[in-house]
Amino acid sequence: MARCWTARALEQSRHGQFVRVAGVVTGRQRPGTATGVLFVTLEDETGNVNVVVWASVLERFRAPLLQGRLLRIRGVVEREREVIHVVAGHVEDLTGLLGRLDGNGTDTDPFRSRDFH
């Protein structure tokens, strides 16, 4: 995605830096102990990006966050040593760019996320 940070490039980011990341959704988690927070894992060509979505952002971008398979996120880097998260502020659903990649007409979806609630 144009002008998006890759998972690998985030290793060079600074705490508090504004970034844009994009990737295929590989997982969503909403633990009961997280008081409305959604954790999303995106995968790009270089690795995984961990995204934290606070309840207010989830309310605003509910459909793309819960249904999208390819997302672009604008947010702020939160890091403590080697642990890096992007705290989402804006979410775009780019699923339409995926097309049907399996090519055999089946309903098999290699980009379906594994959602844990």
N, C-alpha and C positions, 0 to 999 in steps of 0.2 A: 504494500500500500504506500502510495506516495507520501513522503514526509512523516512516516510513522517510525517510531523507534522499534527495533527488533528486541527480542528477549535478551539476546547477547549484548546489544548496545546498552540496555538498561543497567548493566553492570558498571558502566561509566557514569551513570546519572548521579545527581546530587539530591539529597533529602530536600523536599519542598519544590523541586523543579517541575514545571508544567511539561507534560509529554502527551503524545498521541500514540496509541498502540492499536494493533489490529491482529485478529487471528480467529481461527476456528474454535468454537466453544467445545471443550472436551469435558467440562464438568461444572456443575452448579451445586452449591451446598447452602442450606439454610438451617444451621443447627438451632435447636430450641433454646440453647443457652446464649445465642448471639443477639437476642433482642431485636429482631427485624433486619439484621445484616445479612446480605447475600454475598457469598464468595464465588467468584467465577474464575475458571482457569481457561485461558486462551492459549492456543498453540500456533506458533508461526514457524517459519523455516529454520529458525535457530534454537527453538526451545519453548518453554512455557512462561507465561506471564500471569501472575496472581493479581486478581482485581478484587478490591473491597468496594462493595456498594452499600452505602448507608441507606436507611429506610426512606428518607426524603427523596433520594435519587431513584430508588426503586419504584416509588409511587409515580414519579414523573415519566420514567422510561420502562414501565412494567412490561408491555408487550415485547419490545425488542430483547429485554433482558431474560425473559422467561421462554421466548419462542425462537429468537434469532439463533442461527447456526454460525454466522460469520459476523463479528462485531468490530466496530471501531470505537475506541474509548478515548476520551480526553479526560485527563485527570492529573493528579499530583503524586509524585514519587514519595513514598514513605519507606525509609530504609533504616535498618539497624544492622550494621556490619554487613554480612552476606545476605541477609533476608531483605528482599525487595518486594514491595507491593505498589500497585497503582490504585489510588483512591479515586473512584470514578466521579466525574462531575457532569459529563455529557456522554450519551450513548447513541450510536447509529447502527442500524441493522443493515448490513450489506449482503445478506443471504442471497439476494437476487443475482449477485455476481458469481455464485457457485455453479449454477446450471445443474444439469444432470450429468454427473461425472462418471457414473457406472456404465452408461452406454448400452445396457442390455434390457432396458425397459422394466426392470423389476423395482420393487419398492425398497430394495436394500439401500440403506443410507449410511455410507461410511463416515459421514460427518455428524451423526446423531450424538448428542452429548449424553454423558452418564450423570443423571441428576439424582442427588441424595437429599431427601427432605426429612 
